[in-house]
Amino acid sequence: EWKVEDEGGPRRCGGQGDIMSGLCGTFLAWANTFRKSGEKLDDTNIPLTLLAGYAGSLLTRQASKAAFKKHLRATTTPDMILEIGEQFEKLFPCEVDLSKL
């Protein structure tokens, strides 16, 4: 059994599920592209679909928590959306040499 143990923000906003489904869908699309490439994960048999769902849920919770820290009970879904980029980078740091872009 897999379960995201990280806590999100204590406020639930209308549209929060839309954020999570969009993030899960994004991770699932990336997982599908990875699968089609023929590459393999390091010594794991974890289904990519499970990883995609876990990543989407974790990122949603982190964005919710970060938004709540700034806006408290006034947190809205757009506040969460604004946190996605920074929280994504914290969870999954970019491995691209940005000086070459």
C-alpha positions in Angstrom: 0.0 0.0 0.0 1.2 3.5 -0.9 0.1 6.5 0.9 1.2 10.1 0.8 2.1 10.9 4.4 3.0 14.6 3.9 0.4 17.0 5.2 -1.1 19.6 3.0 -2.6 22.9 4.0 -5.5 22.6 6.5 -7.8 24.6 4.2 -9.5 22.8 1.3 -10.4 25.0 -1.7 -12.8 24.4 -4.5 -10.7 23.4 -7.5 -8.0 21.6 -5.4 -9.0 18.3 -6.9 -8.7 19.8 -10.4 -5.2 20.8 -9.6 -4.4 17.3 -8.4 -5.9 15.6 -11.4 -4.0 17.9 -13.7 -0.7 17.2 -12.0 -1.4 13.5 -11.9 -2.2 13.6 -15.6 1.0 15.5 -16.3 3.1 13.0 -14.4 1.3 10.2 -16.2 2.0 11.6 -19.6 5.7 12.0 -18.7 5.7 8.4 -17.3 4.2 7.2 -20.6 6.9 9.1 -22.6 9.6 7.5 -20.4 8.1 4.1 -20.8 8.1 4.5 -24.6 11.7 5.5 -24.6 12.7 2.1 -23.4 14.6 3.4 -20.4 14.2 1.7 -17.0 14.1 3.0 -13.5 17.0 2.0 -11.2 16.3 -1.5 -9.7 12.6 -1.0 -9.1 9.4 -2.7 -10.2 7.2 0.2 -9.1 4.5 0.8 -11.7 5.0 4.2 -13.4 1.3 4.9 -13.0 1.6 4.5 -9.2 4.6 6.9 -9.2 2.6 9.4 -11.3 -0.3 9.4 -8.9 2.0 9.6 -5.9 3.9 12.6 -7.4 0.7 14.4 -8.3 -0.7 14.0 -4.8 2.5 15.0 -3.1 3.0 18.1 -5.2 -0.7 19.1 -4.6 -0.2 18.8 -0.9 3.0 20.8 -0.9 1.5 23.6 -3.0 -1.5 23.7 -0.6 0.7 23.9 2.5 2.9 26.6 0.9 -0.2 28.7 -0.1 -1.7 28.3 3.3 1.5 29.6 5.0 1.1 32.8 3.0 -2.6 33.3 2.9 -4.0 31.4 5.9 -7.8 31.0 5.8 -8.0 33.3 2.7 -6.1 30.7 0.6 -7.8 30.1 -2.8 -7.0 27.7 -5.6 -5.2 30.3 -7.6 -2.8 30.8 -4.6 -2.1 27.1 -4.8 -1.4 27.3 -8.5 1.2 30.0 -7.9 3.0 27.7 -5.6 3.3 24.7 -8.0 6.5 25.8 -9.7 8.5 26.5 -6.5 7.2 23.3 -4.8 7.9 21.3 -7.9 11.5 22.5 -7.9 11.9 21.6 -4.2 10.5 18.1 -4.7 12.1 17.4 -8.1 15.1 19.6 -8.6 16.0 20.5 -12.2 19.1 18.7 -13.4 19.6 20.8 -16.5 22.6 23.1 -16.7 20.7 26.4 -17.0 23.8 28.3 -18.1 23.6 26.3 -21.4 20.1 27.5 -22.2 
